[in-house]
């Protein structure tokens, strides 16, 4: 196990190198030059010509050097923990990232917990009571959760309570250090909506895997021994059902954290999703590259954690 873990960790580094090259080059192909956008926002008429202002900005931003020199400067800084500075605000990206990532992590955790709390019991019940009215109701609920757009529900949660009861969720971020209860309440509504959408597909996956496990020979043996339904499900079927689910959950958390752009926009949460959206809109190359690098690192380590968890859930799994 230890040898496998070390080998997997070492394989992360060439993947990250390839990723940095792809990300660094791809952001340069986004339509619209950041220098042209910045010059257009600055009134240089009567001070200098457009070309002079453009050349000056390119020099200040370090964009006047060859692309491979820019990449090497950025990647050497990233290795040392320095992701550069924002082209717009001039603030260090590393500091901004660590100030915003707890917000997205909190939102992702609330969403993940909500999804698991909804998907696991309903999916298990649906499988155990296959083709019963409860099963049809659970499958209908899962399809509804997958089909209804989350951003529409979020908008309705803000609009209708404001019209009917003159109430709306807090749209100004409340730091946990200042008001822990207010902070948790602020994250409940967007987190539950995101988690409900995530639970739809997970619910159907749990049902499918549980049905497959319940048809195995060792489950039939457990039934023939006269064990109760609770023992058969919890001790024999559930653990093997959770093995494939680890992959879905492990790879779903980075997606919830990084894919919360719309949620953070609607509820005015200053997380990394909203930050990345603004960076892409403003063509802030260092933020885009740094965010993609950090999220890719998170995905790779989550993938490693998922593989190592397999051996804990199933002793038959051996890594060599």
N, C-alpha and C positions, 0 to 999 in steps of 0.2 A: 504493500500500500504506500509506504513512504517513498519508495523508488518511483512508483508511478506518479505520485504527487509532484515530486521534484522534476521529473521529466515533463510533465504537463506545464508546470510553471515556466520551465526553460523554453517551451514551445510558444509561450505567450509573447515573448519578445520579438521573434521574427514576424509574427502576425501584426504586432503593433507597428513595427517598422514599415511593413507594406501598407498598413492602414494610413499611417501619417503621410506617406507619399501620395496616396490616392486622394485623401482629404485636402492636403495642401494644394495639389494641382487642380482638383475639381472646383474649389471655391473661386479660383481665378477665372473659371469659365462661366460664372453666374453673369447673366446679362446686366450691363451697367457697370461702368468703372467708378470705384469709390472716390477717386480723385476728382473726376468730373462732377460727381454729386456734391462733393464738399466745396468745390470752387463755385458751383451754381448757388450754393447757400450763402456764400460770402460776397459781399458787394465790394469788388476790387476796381470798379470803374473810377478812373481818375488817379488811381494809386499805382497800378501796374497793369500790364496787358494780361489777357486770359492765359496765354502760353507761359508767361513768366510766373503767374500764380500757380499754374499747374505744375511747372517744373519745381517750384519751391516746395509745394506740398509733397510731391513725390520724394524729394530729398529728405524732408522731415519725417516722413513715414517709412523711409527705407525701401521704397519701391523702385528706386532708380538703379538698384544693383541687379545682377543676373538672378534668375529664378532659383538656381541651385545654391547660390550664396544665401538668398533669403531663407531657403529651406534649412540649410545647415545651421544658420543662426537660430532659427526657431526651434529645431529639434534638439540642439545642444542645450538650449535654455530649458526646454521641457523636461529633459533628463534630470536637470538640476532642480526641478520643481518650479521653474519660472516659465509661465505660459505667455509672457509678453504683456503688453499694455493695450488697452482699447484705443482704436484709432479715433474714436469720437470723444470719449470722456477723459482719456489719458490715465485711467485708473488701472492698477495691476489686475490682470484677469484672475490670477490665483486667489487673491483676496476676495474679489467679487463672487467667484464661484463658491468658495466655502461659506460665504455669507448667505447665498441663495439656495444652495443644495439642501440644507435642512428643511426648508419649506417644501420642496418637491418630494423629499424622502418621507416627510410626515404625511403628505397627501397620498403618496404611493402606498404607504403602510396601511393607512385607513382604508384605502380602496382594496388592497389585497385582503385584509382581514374581513371586510364586508363581503367580498367575493367568495372567500372560503366558507364563511358562516352560512351564506345562502346556498352555495353549490353543493357542499358535502352532504348535509342531511337530506336535502331535497333530491339530489342525484341518487343517493343510496336508497331512499324510500322508493323512488321511481323504479329502480332496478329490482328491488325485493318484491314490489307489488306490480310486476310487469303486466301491462294491458288492463289494469284496473282503472276505474274512474280517476283515482288519485294520480296514477301514472300519466294519463292523458292530460290532466290539469297541470301537472308539473312540466310536461313537455311543451304544452302551450305557453306556460309562463316563461320557459327558457327561450322559446322562439321570440316572444314579445320583447324580452330583455335584449336579445341580439338585434332585433329589427328597429326598435325605436331609437332614433339618434339621441345620443347623450347631450349634445349641445342644445337640442330643442327642449329637453326636459329641464336643463339648467336655466335656460331663458325663461321658461314658464314658471319655474320656482321663484324667480326674481320678479317677474311681471305681475302675475295674478295675485300673490299675497299683498303686493304693494297697492293694487287696485281695490281689492276686496277688504283688506284689514289694515291698510296703511302700515304694513310691515314688510321689511325685506332683509335678507341676510346681510351681515356686515360686509361692506365692500372696501374697507380700509384694514390693512393687515394689522393684526394684534400680536405682538411678540409674546412668546411663551413665558419669557422672564418677567414681563410686566403683568400679564393676566393669564395664568395657565388655563383657567376655566373658559374664559372668553376665546382663547386660542383654540382649544379643543372643539368648542361649539362652532367656531368659524369653519373648521375643517370637516365637520360631520356631514353637512349637506353635500358639498362637492365630492367628498370621499365616498359617500354612500351611493351617489349617482354613478360615479365611475366604477365602483365595485359591482353595482348591479349589472351594468353593461358587461363587465368582465365575467361575471358569474354565469351569464347565459350559455356561452360556449363551454365553460368549465363544467357546468351542470350536466350537459349532454355527454361530455367526455367521461365524467364520473359514472354516469348510468351505463354507458357502453362498456367501460372497463369492468365494472362490477358484474354485468351480465356475462361477460366472457369468463371471469373468474368463477362465478357460480356454476358454470357448466363443466368445470374441471373435475377430474376423477377424485381427487382428494377431498373435494367438497361433498361429492356424493357419498364418500366413505364416512365423512363426519356426520352427514344426515343419517346414514344407516346405523351409526353407533348410538343414535338416540339423543344426540346433543341438541340443546335448545337453539332456537333461531338466533338469539342474542350472541351465544357463544360461537356459533358457526360464522356469523357475520363479522363480529369484532375480532375474534382470535385467529380465524383462518382466512377469511376473504378480504377483510379491509386492508391488511398490511400489504398484500400483493397488489391490491388495487391502487395503493398510494405510490407504488414505484414509478409508473409512467406519469403520474400526476406531478411528481417532483420536477420533471422537466418543464411542464407547463407553468408551474408556479415559479420555479427558479428563473426561467427566461421571461416570465411575464412581469416580474418586478421592475427590471430596467425599462421595459416598455411603458409601464405605468408612470415611472418617474420621468422618463424623457418624452413621453407622448402626451403630457398633460398641458400642452400648449393652449388648446382651446379652453380648458377648464380654468387655467390661471388667467387667461384673458377675460373670461366672463366674470369671474369672482375677484378680479383685481389682486391676485396673489403674486408677489414678486419672486417667483421661483425661476428655476433654470430653463423651463420650457418657454415661458414668456420672454426671458432674457435672450434665448437663442432666436426666437422669432423676430425680436427687434433687431438683433445683430444681422440676420439674413436680410431684413428689409433695408437696413442701413449699409449693407455690404461691409460689415466690420470683420475683416478676415481673421484677425487673431482670436476673437471670441468664437467664431465658427469653428476654427481648427482646434482650439483648446477644448471646447465643449464636446466635439466629436471624439477627441482623444480620450477624454475622461469617461464618456458614456461607453465607448468601445472597451476600455479597460474594465469597467464595471460588468459588462456583458461577458467578457472572457473569464473573469474570476467567478461570476455566477455559474457559468457553464462548468468550471472546475468543481465548484461546490456541489453542483447537481450530481456529477459523476461520482464524487466521493460519498455522497449520501446513499447512492445505490447499494454500496457494500454494507452500510449500516442497516438498511431495510431488508436486504436479502443476503444472508451469509453465503449463498451459493455463488454470488458474484465475486470473482477474484481478478485482480489486476496484476499483470505481469509485464 
